[in-house]
């Protein structure tokens, strides 16, 4: 069987779905391939939902600024589905002088790019969020940051894309790319199905590396496991997105009252999980208890909150901690969108918007040159 479209997208996460949506709005025919049986079952729905400018690398920050200005404020209305977007600010917390130094450096970098972020002391932190403990001695504060529901947003783009005629095929993993006369034209799946298009976009997280390798392209990304837990519903406490100086802890309260907290403890390699399942989406035996201890130290009022569920997901971590976006010069027709390093959800809609512009007009409003694959070429 061979199906054709203008663009073949591998990966039905936030980036794949949003790119499909914006391409369809521009009149392109699009096929999206998802190896999992369920759309959005990877990192796109297994994250803390942060929509933040603060704390980002300056190379990817313009995408986030574009999204905060042009996409996120009206995303639910445009997609016809509640994405639970809140723009109530982001506190990145510090408990030591070392933390404050890290936050100050990040805040200065963001300010230089035009982001409204400033350093505040512990008393100012608790004036914004009185539930934080006295251990917090300072924070960076960005009032234009926020958060959204990652699963709802990913599915909203999926449903909106379907309404515009995008075709989705799930449960059949893409395993090979094929060139015709030097140009990427086809994607082959495990079942032997062939999908052909003028452009092939790899937006399959860590799975993008193996696919790109079938045409001689190696993307320097590795897989990490990210984890989170959800509490039972609590009375409303705050709307801010929270994070820490070293990005090892994050959280927010949802529309429904439950809290979503995530993080890492640095001990994930010592889990009791079977060694032959290193990339399992089950939670490891160590991280969740460590996150719970962190919650108690930051939020004494949540010490007795009950954990109702947990999740884990794969994060595609790039060697220089920012994504790989755009065309691959060595292989015409191939486009990459991977290596988001845990930062993909917030910038996902902007990435989709700009890649759709790149595919249809060969230009982008946001400069993506610092994120191109060719940044890994040897400097001779």
Secondary structure, 3 states (H helix, E strand, C coil): CEEECCEEEECCCHHHHHHHHHHHHCCCCEEEEECCCCCCCCCCCCCCCEECCCCCCHHHHHHHHHHHHHCHHHHHHHHCCCCCCECCCEEEEECCHHHHHHHHHHHHHHHHCCCCCEEEEHHHHHHHCCCCCCCCCEEEEECCCEECCHHHHHHHHHHHHHHCCCEEEECCCEEEEEEECCEEEEEEECCCCEEECCEEEECCCCHHHHHHHCCCCCCCEEEEEEEEEEECCCCCCCCCEEEECCCCEEEEECCCCCEEEEECCCCHHHCCCCHHHCCCCCCCCCHHHHHHHHHHHHCHHHCCCCEEEEEEEEEEEECCCCCEEEECCCCCCEEEEECCCCCHHHHHHHHHHHHHHHHHHCCCCCCCHHHCHHHHCCCC
